[in-house]
Amino acid sequence: MYHPHRYLRAAIGAALALAATGASLMAADTAAIAKLASGPMIGNTTDVSTTIWLATVTPMPVEVRLKAPDGTEISAQGETSQIIELSGPDTKTIAVGSVTVTGLHPRTAYAGQVLLDGDALRLVLNLTTFPSASQATHMRLALASAASTASDRQQWAWQAIADARPDALLVLGGCNYLMPGSPNDWEDPGRIAFRFAELRGLSSIQLLLRTVPWYAIWDDRDYGSPDSSKAFPLKGDSLRLFKAFSSNPSYGSDKTEGIWSSIHFGQIQVFLLDDRYWRDPDDMPHGPTKTMLGSVQKAWLKRSLKASTARVKVIANGCQMLGSYTSFASFDKYPEEREELFAFLDKERIDGVVFVTGNRQLAELQKLDRPGSYPLYDLTTSPLAAPMTAAGQQETNPIRIASATRSTNFAVMEIDDTVKPGIIKFRVNDNQGTQLFTRTIEIDDLHYPAGH
């Protein structure tokens, strides 16, 4: 049985041991802080590895040291070598990079220390590796989208997410919000980079960065201009900067650009979709060639779903996958492609699919009943720190089974197959962590009926 506090205690114990053995390095903290521009951030983590992202004021060598509760130590080296120009109040450059530590053990707590060109940061990383594919899985996935510093310069909701102690965070787009101005953020790569750096510099986000693996996708307002599509002129710059500030497992395919990828958490697989880079305009006439995903990503998604052995397959997207709203960007604007995906699920009898989405300016849980198939659920959370939309509160949705329409929010999806029957709990909290709604379903209910 998974006990989150046991892993937290183990990580704290490892951190104290690390501090005790590295006291001389701690004295170098002042020198290290002067070299740090942003981070460190726990990125892509597996059952046997983790990647730590950070930015420094100039390029330099970086070392990450991890220590397990049993005293086992392991380290890896890298460097911050990619130069990024930020066009904010002051134009400056930073250097970004990451270090991947391998040889770890599944479901093990580690305390970590980062050294910048030999000087140790006092900040301690606390991370827990994920279960292996053969292990029963109990995971809490935090979900967040739509956060604008123009609306909320403090964004203490990030602290509320850290307080919920999730095992991983999925940022579902819109969290380094590009703003209009002179020039508009989306017209200047330096301004796009500045918004990434601005988010990473928030005081409220620092604990989360050092304790929870961070995964991200984008939607229109952190990819480009409002409702932007594959025609966005700076799409190449947006992709370059997204990759520079992220630590996902991969980005697109070897021959086709984009940000799609997948993550394994034991018996859970998460598919991170890219709903912008190859997207046709929403107002393009409907037809069999109109696409939100693009042909290569769509083929990858089908192939990956068919090959997956995970009990729960979470598909994460920047805009909603279910529902038939007319006023908001969603997969509904691509009805033939959506029907193609649903028909594929039926034909191949793909069990265990659940959608998580963002950027709808409300939180809701949708349930789509399908004759002869299992129901599909779409948990939407937004905004984390941006204005609510009145239209979102007023427009009806016949497949909505729960909602929160008047408070900024984040979500936690808890998936537990260590109990019988296995469950998925959908929970939405306000920006102080107070629960707004919750629903629980059984994993066995996400299976095709026998004989169909």
HELIX and SHEET records of a PDB file:
HELIX    1   1 PRO A    4  THR A   21  1                                  18    
HELIX    2   2 ALA A   23  MET A   26  1                                   4    
HELIX    3   3 ASP A   29  LYS A   35  1                                   7    
HELIX    4   4 ALA A  157  ASP A  163  1                                   7    
HELIX    5   5 ASP A  185  GLU A  187  5                                   3    
HELIX    6   6 PRO A  189  ARG A  200  1                                  12    
HELIX    7   7 SER A  203  ILE A  205  5                                   3    
HELIX    8   8 GLN A  206  THR A  211  1                                   6    
HELIX    9   9 ASP A  220  TYR A  223  1                                   4    
HELIX   10  10 LYS A  235  PHE A  245  1                                  11    
HELIX   11  11 SER A  295  ALA A  307  1                                  13    
HELIX   12  12 PHE A  331  LYS A  333  5                                   3    
HELIX   13  13 PRO A  335  GLU A  348  1                                  14    
HELIX   14  14 ALA A  390  GLN A  394  1                                   5    
HELIX   15  15 ILE A  443  ASP A  445  5                                   3    
SHEET    1   A 4 LEU A  36  THR A  45  0                                        
SHEET    2   A 4 SER A  49  THR A  56 -1                                        
SHEET    3   A 4 THR A  91  THR A 102 -1                                        
SHEET    4   A 4 GLN A  82  SER A  87 -1                                        
SHEET    1   B 4 GLU A  73  THR A  80  0                                        
SHEET    2   B 4 MET A  60  LYS A  67 -1                                        
SHEET    3   B 4 ALA A 109  LEU A 116 -1                                        
SHEET    4   B 4 ASP A 119  THR A 128 -1                                        
SHEET    1   C 6 TRP A 214  ILE A 217  0                                        
SHEET    2   C 6 ALA A 168  LEU A 172  1                                        
SHEET    3   C 6 HIS A 138  ALA A 144  1                                        
SHEET    4   C 6 ASN A 409  ASP A 416 -1                                        
SHEET    5   C 6 ILE A 423  ASP A 430 -1                                        
SHEET    6   C 6 GLN A 435  GLU A 442 -1                                        
SHEET    1   D 7 SER A 261  PHE A 265  0                                        
SHEET    2   D 7 ILE A 268  LEU A 272 -1                                        
SHEET    3   D 7 VAL A 312  ASN A 317  1                                        
SHEET    4   D 7 VAL A 353  GLY A 358  1                                        
SHEET    5   D 7 LEU A 376  THR A 381  1                                        
SHEET    6   D 7 ALA A 363  LEU A 368 -1                                        
SHEET    7   D 7 ARG A 400  ALA A 404 -1                                        
END                                                                             
